[in-house]
Amino acid sequence: MLTLDGLSKTYRTGDSALSDVTLSVPKGQIMGLIGPSGAGKSTLIRCINRLVEPTAGRILLNDVNLVGLGKSDLRRQRRRIGMIFQEYALVERLTVMENVLSGRLGYVPFWRSFLRKYPEFDIQRAYQLLDRVGLIDHADKRSDALSGGQRQRVGIARALAQDPELLLVDEPTASLDPKTSRQIMRLLTEVCAERGLPAIVNIHDVPLAQQFMQRIVGLRAGRVVFDGPPDRLKEDALTTIYGEEDWNTMRQGEEEQSQAEADARDRIAALAQ
Amino acid sequence: MTGTSAPTSWRRPPQIIKDRRWRIAVQIGIVVYLVLAFGSVEVNWIRVYDGLERGQRFIMGFLQPDFSSRWRDISQGLIESLTMTLTSTVVGVAISVPIGIGAARNLAPRWIYYICRSIIAVSRSLQEIIIAIFFVAMFGFGPFAGFLTLSFATIGFIAKLLADDIEEIDETQAEAVRSTGATWWQVVNYAVQPQVMPRLIGLSLYRLDINFRESAVIGIVGAGGIGATLNTAIDRYEYDSAGAILLIIIAIVMVAEYGSSYLRKFLQ
């Protein structure tokens, strides 16, 4: 269970990215975080594992306050929080296996990680996770040899290797095509369900969020302006989150895209005949 | 602007000095300065004529290089130079790596950053010959002074380029490793090293190449190696031996050049 209490972040430039965000995510819940760009979605996620230092407020992960921890305590707490990134953020020149094992860095001493001599248990777990995400045959490949969807699967395996109690997911599908996006979202929701993991997922694709999330929180200018199940996310709520104009252009863009897709389908169907 | 009303000629507008009068004044100024500068160079034509003869003997020496009569000196100088090159590159790179990491703004705390950057600045601001003269005065003639000189110069070169490279790594990879709860050393080993290693190897090979060439130069001021042999040969007016030495240097530099560029390509 994760609780954010009055979380605020003001950057040194004076820009207020988050103001007074109070939320809690119970065990096993997948929460989607939507909002226009610059609303503070990324900042919120990065404040939780303190890649960004919050200015005020508390972050409780199963009763441990993550704000104000010293260096080594913070490292110990970061192990409990898996993170998945927009551009996968795999270390490209390392093998897939090394990337998955890097999820264990917080648990092993430096010499083990340096010599790549991980405990047997960790290696076995890494293989199991690679099998779970369907990449067992790619373990020894360099990770820049994989496709986008495969890389994101490695990213998921790396986060799960940490044996986390919370997953932070930052725009997991932003660099993927629609079909792969859906596969990745499905995999994410499955692994969370298997492990009863709570997750916060930044996502800019509203239909995708509605399809896969159990709960949606809308951010606008650093404040929570919507909090509820996906089916309550209607016209008026989206207008509040994205602002009248942006939401209309976004919807228009989506309509145009779906029309273009339908057109393309028709033409392919016509060709096939 | 339809049909023929659009203009048919176009000139690139002036980019740096917009005012036409200033442009002409600056151009005239440059010409006047060049004329005066050339006028101030004093040339002693008789001395030039004498020199031509010496130059001719030099070129004849090149055309008929004598490898054999001074071969013992030449081979000893070569061995000294090659030893100096290899040891100084290895030692220099080994010292450069920690300094380079310390001089990377995104890895090191402020005070370490400033210390390492100043070491680099000192090493880079002193030309090899000046350092060589200094070390020769301290430790006497011979390859040890050369070894120290080249190691010192290598530190400035490799540490600076390595630090700049570390500052340009993809931060999200480091962020990802950091977010697993990794320590600073583990972040360096898992997120930074894989990103900069190919370039570090490439730079080290390039530096090996430079160090060999420099070893020939600093020998002239007494730091041992093939440069010292070359200097002796020229002092004794043995241009055929000097020609042989220069040809050997050219050959070795070429081999090093092709070898290192092949290796670098292979590593990418």
HADDOCK unambig.tbl for C-alpha pairs under 7 A between the chains (distance, minus, plus):
assign (segid A and resid 49 and name CA) (segid B and resid 179 and name CA) 6.97 0.50 0.50
assign (segid A and resid 75 and name CA) (segid B and resid 181 and name CA) 4.33 0.50 0.50
assign (segid A and resid 75 and name CA) (segid B and resid 182 and name CA) 6.68 0.50 0.50
assign (segid A and resid 76 and name CA) (segid B and resid 181 and name CA) 6.21 0.50 0.50
assign (segid A and resid 78 and name CA) (segid B and resid 179 and name CA) 6.02 0.50 0.50
assign (segid A and resid 78 and name CA) (segid B and resid 180 and name CA) 5.88 0.50 0.50
assign (segid A and resid 78 and name CA) (segid B and resid 181 and name CA) 4.77 0.50 0.50
assign (segid A and resid 79 and name CA) (segid B and resid 180 and name CA) 5.27 0.50 0.50
assign (segid A and resid 79 and name CA) (segid B and resid 181 and name CA) 4.90 0.50 0.50
assign (segid A and resid 82 and name CA) (segid B and resid 180 and name CA) 6.72 0.50 0.50
assign (segid A and resid 83 and name CA) (segid B and resid 179 and name CA) 6.91 0.50 0.50
assign (segid A and resid 89 and name CA) (segid B and resid 172 and name CA) 5.55 0.50 0.50
assign (segid A and resid 89 and name CA) (segid B and resid 173 and name CA) 4.72 0.50 0.50
assign (segid A and resid 89 and name CA) (segid B and resid 176 and name CA) 6.13 0.50 0.50
assign (segid A and resid 90 and name CA) (segid B and resid 173 and name CA) 5.95 0.50 0.50
assign (segid A and resid 91 and name CA) (segid B and resid 173 and name CA) 5.62 0.50 0.50
assign (segid A and resid 91 and name CA) (segid B and resid 191 and name CA) 6.15 0.50 0.50
assign (segid A and resid 93 and name CA) (segid B and resid 194 and name CA) 5.72 0.50 0.50
assign (segid A and resid 93 and name CA) (segid B and resid 195 and name CA) 6.85 0.50 0.50
assign (segid A and resid 94 and name CA) (segid B and resid 194 and name CA) 6.77 0.50 0.50
assign (segid A and resid 102 and name CA) (segid B and resid 177 and name CA) 6.90 0.50 0.50
assign (segid A and resid 103 and name CA) (segid B and resid 180 and name CA) 5.58 0.50 0.50
assign (segid A and resid 105 and name CA) (segid B and resid 180 and name CA) 6.59 0.50 0.50
assign (segid A and resid 105 and name CA) (segid B and resid 181 and name CA) 6.59 0.50 0.50
assign (segid A and resid 105 and name CA) (segid B and resid 182 and name CA) 5.11 0.50 0.50
assign (segid A and resid 106 and name CA) (segid B and resid 180 and name CA) 6.10 0.50 0.50
assign (segid A and resid 106 and name CA) (segid B and resid 181 and name CA) 4.43 0.50 0.50
assign (segid A and resid 106 and name CA) (segid B and resid 182 and name CA) 4.80 0.50 0.50
assign (segid A and resid 110 and name CA) (segid B and resid 186 and name CA) 6.41 0.50 0.50
assign (segid A and resid 114 and name CA) (segid B and resid 189 and name CA) 6.88 0.50 0.50
assign (segid A and resid 162 and name CA) (segid B and resid 180 and name CA) 6.87 0.50 0.50
